[in-house]
Amino acid sequence: MSELRQNPITKQWVLIAPKRSKRPEDFKNQTESVNLPELDRDCVFCPGNEKLNPDLSDAVGQAPQNENWEIRVIQNKFQALEKTTSYRHREFYTSRSGYGEHEVIITRKHNEPLALQPQKLVQLTLQTFIDRINALKKDPNLAYVQVFHNHGRDAGATAVHPHHQILATPLVPPHIHTEMRGCYHYWEAGKTCIYCDIVKEEIQVRDRLVYENEHFAVISAYASRNAFETWIIPKKHKARFEDLQPEELRHLSVVLKMVLGQLYDKLGDPALNFYIHTMPTTRDKHTLHEERSYHWHMTIFPHISVWGGFEYATGIPINPVAPEVTAKFLRGE
């Protein structure tokens, strides 16, 4: 039976329409990483090719600091934002300069997507996210740092080599504003965090719970915008991803690798995005007030279906697989 569900934070509606669905296993497709070499001599991201493109030769950072690096951070050659003169313009239309930073975080092996990487490398990658967020936050002209990952052509990846991206923007994106406002309104009504309450609800009900460990809960989102949309939420209230402690980071690396590994094995390495939502960079009395209500989280978004006319016309996604079904599938039941 079809059902309209509302995201309790953003208030966005989605339409769960099981009659449009196949079984979850029918979404399995051809792997994105099939028959790739460990090293591609034509790939500008591969080790040994650092000088192949002079624009990419100067690393922002890498670990370890030698030719055997496992992870490397560089400026994006095709920057969406860049260091430029900062300005704002407002008449009939409003505009401002595209000031910001755009970086790429590269892991070593050409044919090793994150789902197949060693847990220690996943943990190093997450630590690199934190290091770069903390470094970029020092620029007073930047308001938000967005970490994200595109895997596969349908998810927007223009390079096959495994990599992540960071975009630091001079404004707080509208979707983050919407999330923060929804969290704050919920906190004002009951003095509790909505994400903390979601974790409690999902652990108690268990219908959409995929996995949990000491520090994190993995759930198929109640109002999933697409089949297999998965949330990773810390059990302990924490507003900022970059405030994670080493033990929490280790647990997160295990959880992230587990979820991506399940999707890789059960759906044939689908195209997907994942991204982290955290607080804006500013720490002042206003944001400290909002940190009581906001809760950082990670979203994994496989590209199983595409939008059509209804979705674009109404803004209401149609999800052909109920999250209770995808959670059960990912649990192996």
Secondary structure, DSSP 4 states (H G I P E B T S, - for coil): --EEEE-TTT--EEEE-GGG---GGGG----TTTT--S--TT-TTSTT-TTSSGGG-SEEEEESSSTT-SEEEEE-TT-SSBS----EEESSSEEE--B-EEEEEEES-TT--GGGS-HHHHHHHHHHHHHHHHHHTT-TT--EEEEEEEESGGGT-S-SS-EEEEEEESS--HHHHHHHHHHHHHHHHHSS-HHHHHHHHHHHH-SSEEEE-SSEEEEE-TT-SSTT-EEEEESS--S-GGG--HHHHHHHHHHHHHHHHHHHHHHTS--EEEEEE---S--SHHHHHHTTT---EEEEEE--S---HHHHHHS--EESS-HHHHHHHHTT-
